């Protein structure tokens, strides 16, 4: 196993490298450069004028690492390319991914979190210069040694394995997420205040004394956007199946167990569009692509209030935890839909 003591502890600056002037308005971090598969440290600073801090001008991605390899690296590469284009940032995505792979080799198992922000500008306010300097960026990385759960895995139709978590329950949250214009919708931008507040609501529900029974199984919260459509979880995307009528009125229910190897390939899965809100997650796209050549390709379909009583299956997913199947969903009314 790779000696993970070689991995820098905490945040490091991948770009730009070199000394910077330090003053009282800066946060000092240790930056490391990989040389011959080892890291060398140098002192760098993050200014409080950083546009990621000031305006959330940037994006991030979180990568799982197992056996020294980045999970779904091709999809994270696609995120680097698409986000750099959308935010007009100058990133050499191929070179950056190669550096990330070297950190993954040293980490062996855990999580890499990458944050990219636009570099400080010479003009005041939100704007940035219409030249190369306006597209310059800072790239920060945090490596965390941790166990990435792979005890239970499902085999996708394309042969890849995806982790599947134990059954949990979900709840519809009152919090709502923003609707965004086309250049920003679907991006994993640094502006995640709506998800922060929604996650706070979920944690508050878990902490309520009268909700101890629910809290013990509560795994995720379902979120609406400002148009009223149910879009995603607080930290995940959502997939679902539907009956033709509410389950209380239908004699049909799913017989597929959540630990069945055919869980993903039995029945029609839907997932909401990310065209106006939400984050187009890595695992969401992995699943869409994996099922694209099967009998039931994933259909992009909005999830409305009237659909909730008709749900027969529901799972959330993200790149670190894989698939998170739900056994029930508590609606805003307090009614519970069991799967």
N, C-alpha and C positions, 0 to 999 in steps of 0.2 A: 504494500500500500504506500502511496506517496506520502512523504512526511509533510503533513499539513502545517507544521510550524513554520514552513517557508512562506505560507500565505500571509500577506499583510493583515494585521488586526485592525478592523474598522475601515473607514473610507480612504480611498486612495484616488489621486488625480491621474488619469491616463493621458489627458491632453488639456491644455498645453503643459509641457514639462519644462523644468528649469526654475531658477530662483525668481521670486517676485518680491516686491517691496512689502514689508510687513508694517502695519500700523495698528492703532487701537480699534479700528473699525473692521478688522479682519479676523476670521476664524482660521487658526492654524491646524492643518491636517498633515499626516505623513503620506507622501506619495511614493509609489514604488514602480520601478521599471523592471520588466523581465529581461534578464540577460542569461543566456545559456540555461534556461529553465529554472533560474533562481531569481530572487527578487532583491533589488538594491533600493534602499530608502533614500528619499530626499525630502526636505521641508518645503512645502508649498502652502499657499494661503487661499481661502475662499473669501472674497470680499462680500460685505453685506450689501453691496450694490449688485450682486449677482442677479441676473434677470429671472432666474428660476425662483429665487426668494421673493423678488419684488413683484413679478407679474405672472409667475407660473409659466414663463416662456421657455418651454422645453417639454421633454417626454421621458418616460422611464419604461423599463421592461425587467421582469423578474424571471430568472432562469433556474430550473432545477439541474443539479449535477449528480450523476451516478457513475461510479467507476471512471471518474476523470473525464466524462463526456457530457456536453450540454444536451439536455433533452430537447428534442424538436428544434435543433439549431437552425435548420433551413427556414423554419417559420419565424424564428427570432430575427434571422437575417432579413426576411421580407419586411418585418416591422421596422428595422433600422432604415431600410431603403424607402419605404412608403412614408414614414414619419419625417425623415429628413426632407423629402420632396414636399410634403404638405406644409411644413413649417419653414421651408427655405433655409435649411441648415446645411453647411458643407461638411459632410461626413464621408470618409472612405470606409464604406460598410464592410468590404471584404477584409481590409487590413484590421479593422476593429474586431471583427469576429475571430480572426486568427489570434489576436491578443487575448480575447476572452477564452478561447480554447486552451491557451497556455495556463491561464489562471485556473481553469477547470481541472486541468491535469494535476496541478499542485493541490487543489482543494480535495479532490477525489470524490467526496460526497458532501452535498450541501446546497447552498443557494448563492447565486450571483445576482446582485441588483445593480443595474446600470441606469444612471441618470445623465441626461444630456440637456444642457441649457445653452441658450444663445449667449455669446460673450458680451461683456459690458460695451456699451456704445458711447460714442462721443457727442451724441445729441441728447437733449433732455426729454424725459417722458417715455411714453410707450414705443415710440418709433425706432426704426433702425435704418442705418445708411443703405442706400440702394447700390451697394458695391460689395466686393468680396468681404470687407470687414463686417458688413451686416449679416453675413452668413457664418461667420466664425463662431465656434462653440467651445464650451468646456465639457469634458466627459469625465464623470466620476463613477467609481465602482466600489461596491462593498461585497466582500466574500464572507459568508457565514457557514461554518461547519455545522451540519445538522443531519438528522436522519430523514431521508426522503422515503416515505412509505411506499413499498412495493410488495407487501405481503400478499395482497390479492390483486390480480391483474386480469383484464379482458383482452382477448385477441381481436384486433380490428380486421376487417376483411382484407386489408392490404398487407397483413402479416405483422404489423407493429403491435406492441403491447402497451396498454394504458392502465395505470393504477385505478382501482375502484375502491372507494371507502365504504365502511359499514353504513347500513341504513340510518337515516336521521329524519327529523321532521323539519318543516319549513313554516314560515308565517308571512303573511302579507303585511308590509310595513306602511305606515302613513306617510313616511318621508317620500319625496319625489326627486327625480334627477332632472337635470336641465335638458332642453332641446337645443341642439347646436346647428350652425350652418354647415353645408356640405364639406368644406375643407377641414372641419374639426370633428364632425360626428364620427364616432368609431375609434378615434385616436386615444392612446393611453397617455394623455397629456398630464402635466404636473398639477393641473387644476382639478382636484378631486374632492372639493369641499362638500358636494352633495353626497358622495359616498361616505365621507367622514361623518356627516350628521346621521346618515342612515345606519351606519355601523354603530354609532352611539345609541341610537334607538334600539337596535337589536340587543346590545349589551345591557341596556336598562331593563328590557323585558326579561332577559335571563336572570337579572339580579333581583327581580321583584319576589318577595317572600311567597305570595299566593300563586306564583307561576313555577314553583319548584319542580312539579311533575313535568311540565312542558319544557322547562329549561334543561332538564337532564338529557333530552333528546334533540333539542333545537340546534340545527346545524347551519341554517342560512335564512336570510330574509329576502322576499321577492319585492322588487321595486317597480313603481310606475314612473313614467316620465311626465312632463307637464301637460301632455296631450291626453293623459289618462290610460295609455297603453302600458301593459306590464312588459318590462324589457329585460331585466337581468337581476342577479343577486347583488349583495353588497360587495362581493369580491369575486364574482364569477358570472359566467353566462348560463343561460337556462335552455333546456330542451324539454319538450312535452309531447304527450299523445292525448288524443281526444276520443270520447264516445260520441255517438250521434245525438244522445240525449243525456241530461244530468243522470248521474249514477243512481240517484234515488228513484228515477223513473225508468231506468234501463236494466234489463236482465243480463247485459253483457258487461263483463269485467275482464281485465287482463289476467292471464294465467302464467305470464312469464315472471319467474323469480328474478330478483335483482342480482343474484349471484349466478344466474344462468349464463352460460357462454354465448347464448343467442340473444342476450338482453338488448344489444344495440341493433340487431338485424331482424328482429321480429316486430312487425307493425310499423306504422308511419310516424316518424319523428318530425316535429316542427321546431323552429327556433325563431325568435323575433328578429326583425331587421335592425341593423345598426345605422340605418341611413339618416336618422335624426337624433339619436341619443344612444348612450351606452358605449361600451368598449368592445371592439371586435377582437376577442381574445384569441390567443394562440391555440388553446385546446379546442375552442369552438371550431376553428378552421380545420384543425386536424380531423375532427369527427365529420365535418361536412365533406371533406375530401375523401375520407376513408369509405363513406357510405355512398359516394357519388355514382359508383358503378354497380350498386346492389339493386335488388328489386324495389327497395324503398329509399331512394335518395332523400336527403333532408330537404324539406320545403320551408322556405322563408315565409313566415306568416305571423301577423300581429297576434298578440294575446290580449283579449279583451275581458272585461268584467264578466260578461255572459258566458265566457268559455270556462271559467274557473270551476264551476260545479260539474263540468263534463270531463275534467281531466282524469285520465286513467293511469298515466305514468308521468313522472317529473324527475329530472335530475339537473344538478348544477355541475359546472366543470371549470377548472382552471389549470394552468400549466404545471403548477406544483402538486396539487392534490389529485389531479386526474378527474375521474367521474365521481360525483357525490349523489347517489340515489336517495330519493325522499320516499318515506312511507306515508306521509300525510302533509296537508297544507291547511293551516288555519287562516280563514278569510277575515277581512276587516269586520264582518258581521259577527264573528265568533264561531261561525259554523266551521266544521272540519271536513275536508274531503280526504278520504282514505284511498290509498292506491294498493 
